Amino acid sequence: MKTVIIHGQSHQGSTYNIAHKLAEKISGEITEFFLPKDFGQFCCGCNTCFTVTETKCPHYKKLSPLTKAMDEADVIILASPVYVYHATGAMKAFLDHYGYRWMVHRPEVSMFKKQAVCISTAAGAGMNSTNKDMADNLFYWGVAKIYNFGIAVAATDFDSISECKKKKIESATSSLAKKIVNRAPKVKPGFKTRAFFFIMHLMQKNGYNPKDVEYWKDHGWTENKRPWK
């Protein structure tokens, strides 16, 4: 299996170690990117990706290696420490560039057969809202199965985490890796994703954005074809 990890920070702390531990347990090829080192541009709101093509985005070339890695991966891991109860600004800036891939626009076909994990850590709290920042994007991309793992580590670095919490991390990542590997051959979107896709299918029959309408028609999605079949 191929796993890509998008780290919402460039230092190798608790969130990094947990994400890497999970990827190693899934086994296979691992590709990692660190934000903002590998991508740190802010979306400038030009709307080019929506109305013309994403290839005309001023950041397209810089973003391409990350996009390619996600498209080729079986598993996507988005990992962010909690920054003021949310994902890092670098992670948000990265995700902002994929608005055109939301199901309401032009979702990437391969996403409907992938699994993804959102991982967050904090000394105290904020993991739920941080994971939601990332999971919302994965859902609207059409990712078939999304898992969340957040933990209050009560420490500022991985080495300082108590042995009790480290055992909990080991157990949780082992269980999660097992689920991912076992589900890999037969992963398909759940009811919520399929229902939302159906609503978009109806909308795109007479959509407002010609590029989106053309994309859906070219894939046969305004008729009976579905990306997960």
C-alpha positions as CSV (number, residue, x, y, z in Angstrom):
1,M,0.0,0.0,0.0
2,K,1.0,3.6,-0.6
3,T,0.7,6.1,2.2
4,V,1.2,9.8,1.9
5,I,1.5,12.0,5.0
6,I,0.9,15.7,4.9
7,H,2.4,17.2,8.1
8,G,0.9,20.6,9.1
9,Q,4.2,21.6,10.6
10,S,7.9,21.2,9.9
11,H,9.1,20.0,13.2
12,Q,9.1,16.3,14.2
13,G,7.1,16.4,17.5
14,S,4.2,14.3,18.9
15,T,1.9,14.6,15.9
16,Y,4.7,13.7,13.5
17,N,5.7,10.6,15.5
18,I,2.1,9.3,15.8
19,A,1.5,9.8,12.0
20,H,4.7,8.1,11.1
21,K,4.1,5.3,13.5
22,L,0.7,4.6,11.9
23,A,2.1,4.8,8.4
24,E,4.8,2.2,9.3
25,K,2.2,-0.1,10.7
26,I,0.1,0.1,7.6
27,S,3.3,-0.9,5.8
28,G,4.4,-0.2,2.2
29,E,5.6,2.9,0.5
30,I,5.6,6.1,2.6
31,T,5.8,9.6,1.2
32,E,5.9,12.7,3.4
33,F,5.5,16.4,3.0
34,F,6.1,19.1,5.6
35,L,4.2,22.4,5.6
36,P,5.1,25.1,5.1
37,K,8.5,23.9,3.9
38,D,7.2,21.9,1.0
39,F,4.2,24.2,0.3
40,G,3.5,27.4,2.0
41,Q,1.6,29.6,-0.4
42,F,-1.8,31.2,0.4
43,C,-4.7,30.9,-2.0
44,C,-5.1,34.4,-3.6
45,G,-8.8,33.9,-4.4
46,C,-8.5,34.4,-8.1
47,N,-11.1,31.7,-8.8
48,T,-9.1,30.5,-11.8
49,C,-9.2,26.9,-10.6
50,F,-13.0,27.0,-10.5
51,T,-13.8,28.9,-13.7
52,V,-10.8,28.0,-16.0
53,T,-8.6,25.2,-14.8
54,E,-6.5,24.4,-11.7
55,T,-3.4,24.2,-14.0
56,K,-3.6,28.0,-14.2
57,C,-3.4,28.5,-10.5
58,P,-0.2,30.6,-9.7
59,H,0.8,27.9,-7.2
60,Y,0.0,24.9,-9.4
61,K,3.6,23.9,-10.1
62,K,4.7,24.1,-6.5
63,L,1.6,22.1,-5.4
64,S,1.8,19.4,-8.1
65,P,4.1,17.0,-6.2
66,L,1.8,16.9,-3.2
67,T,-1.3,16.5,-5.5
68,K,0.3,13.7,-7.4
69,A,1.3,11.9,-4.2
70,M,-2.2,12.1,-2.8
71,D,-3.7,10.9,-6.1
72,E,-1.4,7.9,-6.2
73,A,-1.7,6.9,-2.5
74,D,-4.1,4.3,-1.1
75,V,-4.1,6.1,2.3
76,I,-3.8,9.9,3.0
77,I,-2.8,11.0,6.5
78,L,-3.3,14.6,7.4
79,A,-1.5,15.4,10.6
80,S,-1.7,18.7,12.5
81,P,-0.9,19.7,16.1
82,V,-3.6,21.9,17.6
83,Y,-3.0,25.6,17.1
84,V,-5.6,27.7,19.0
85,Y,-8.2,24.9,18.8
86,H,-7.8,24.4,15.0
87,A,-5.4,23.0,12.4
88,T,-2.2,24.9,11.7
89,G,-2.4,27.9,9.3
90,A,-0.1,26.0,6.9
91,M,-2.5,23.1,6.8
92,K,-5.4,25.4,6.2
93,A,-3.6,27.2,3.4
94,F,-2.8,23.9,1.8
95,L,-6.4,22.6,1.9
96,D,-7.7,26.0,0.6
97,H,-6.1,25.1,-2.8
98,Y,-8.3,22.1,-3.3
99,G,-11.7,23.8,-3.2
100,Y,-12.2,23.0,-6.9
101,R,-12.0,19.3,-6.0
102,W,-15.0,19.4,-3.7
103,M,-17.9,17.3,-4.8
104,V,-19.9,20.5,-5.6
105,H,-17.2,21.2,-8.3
106,R,-14.8,18.6,-9.8
107,P,-13.9,15.8,-7.4
108,E,-10.9,13.6,-8.3
109,V,-12.1,10.1,-9.2
110,S,-9.5,8.2,-7.2
111,M,-10.6,9.8,-3.9
112,F,-13.7,7.7,-3.8
113,K,-11.6,4.6,-3.4
114,K,-9.2,5.9,-0.8
115,Q,-8.9,5.8,3.0
116,A,-7.7,8.8,5.1
117,V,-6.7,9.6,8.6
118,C,-6.8,12.9,10.5
119,I,-4.3,13.0,13.4
120,S,-4.0,15.8,15.9
121,T,-2.3,16.3,19.3
122,A,-2.4,18.9,22.0
123,A,-1.0,19.4,25.4
124,G,-4.6,19.7,26.6
125,A,-7.6,20.1,24.2
126,G,-8.8,21.0,20.7
127,M,-8.3,17.8,18.9
128,N,-11.9,17.4,17.8
129,S,-12.1,20.8,16.1
130,T,-8.7,20.3,14.6
131,N,-9.5,17.0,13.1
132,K,-12.8,18.4,11.9
133,D,-10.9,21.1,9.9
134,M,-9.2,18.4,8.0
135,A,-11.9,15.7,7.9
136,D,-14.4,18.2,6.4
137,N,-12.1,18.6,3.3
138,L,-11.6,14.9,3.0
139,F,-15.3,14.2,3.1
140,Y,-16.1,16.8,0.4
141,W,-13.3,15.4,-1.7
142,G,-15.2,12.2,-1.7
143,V,-12.7,10.1,0.3
144,A,-14.3,6.7,0.9
145,K,-13.4,6.1,4.5
146,I,-12.1,8.7,7.0
147,Y,-10.7,8.0,10.5
148,N,-9.9,10.5,13.2
149,F,-7.4,10.1,16.0
150,G,-6.7,12.9,18.5
151,I,-5.0,12.7,21.9
152,A,-4.0,15.1,24.6
153,V,-0.4,14.2,25.2
154,A,0.1,16.5,28.3
155,A,3.6,17.2,26.9
156,T,5.4,19.6,24.6
157,D,7.5,16.9,22.8
158,F,7.1,13.2,22.1
159,D,9.9,12.0,24.5
160,S,8.1,13.7,27.4
161,I,4.8,11.8,26.9
162,S,4.1,9.4,29.8
163,E,4.5,5.7,29.3
164,C,0.8,5.2,29.9
165,K,-0.1,7.5,27.0
166,K,2.5,6.0,24.8
167,K,0.9,2.6,25.3
168,K,-2.4,4.1,24.4
169,I,-0.9,5.5,21.2
170,E,0.7,2.1,20.3
171,S,-2.6,0.4,20.8
172,A,-4.7,2.9,18.9
173,T,-2.3,3.1,15.9
174,S,-2.1,-0.7,15.8
175,S,-5.9,-1.1,15.8
176,L,-6.3,1.7,13.2
177,A,-3.6,0.2,10.9
178,K,-5.3,-3.2,11.1
179,K,-8.7,-1.7,10.1
180,I,-7.1,0.2,7.1
181,V,-5.3,-2.9,5.8
182,N,-8.3,-5.1,6.2
183,R,-10.7,-2.7,4.5
184,A,-8.3,-1.8,1.6
185,P,-9.5,-4.3,-0.9
186,K,-13.1,-3.4,-0.6
187,V,-13.3,0.2,0.5
188,K,-16.3,2.2,-0.8
189,P,-17.9,5.4,0.2
190,G,-20.6,5.2,2.9
191,F,-24.2,6.3,2.7
192,K,-23.5,10.0,3.6
193,T,-21.0,10.4,0.8
194,R,-23.1,8.7,-1.7
195,A,-26.2,10.7,-0.7
196,F,-24.3,14.0,-1.0
197,F,-22.9,12.9,-4.4
198,F,-26.4,12.2,-5.6
199,I,-27.5,15.7,-4.6
200,M,-24.6,17.1,-6.6
201,H,-25.5,14.8,-9.5
202,L,-28.9,16.5,-9.6
203,M,-27.4,19.9,-9.3
204,Q,-24.9,19.4,-12.1
205,K,-27.6,18.4,-14.6
206,N,-28.2,22.2,-14.9
207,G,-25.2,23.5,-13.1
208,Y,-24.1,27.2,-12.9
209,N,-20.4,26.6,-13.7
210,P,-19.8,25.4,-17.2
211,K,-16.4,23.8,-16.3
212,D,-18.1,21.7,-13.5
213,V,-21.0,20.7,-15.7
214,E,-18.7,19.6,-18.5
215,Y,-16.5,17.6,-16.0
216,W,-19.5,15.8,-14.6
217,K,-21.0,15.0,-18.0
218,D,-17.6,13.8,-19.3
219,H,-17.4,11.3,-16.4
220,G,-21.0,10.2,-17.0
221,W,-21.9,11.2,-13.4
222,T,-25.0,13.2,-14.5
223,E,-26.3,9.9,-15.7
224,N,-25.8,6.5,-14.0
225,K,-22.0,6.2,-13.7
226,R,-20.4,6.6,-10.2
227,P,-16.7,7.1,-9.4
228,W,-16.7,4.2,-6.8
229,K,-17.9,1.5,-9.3
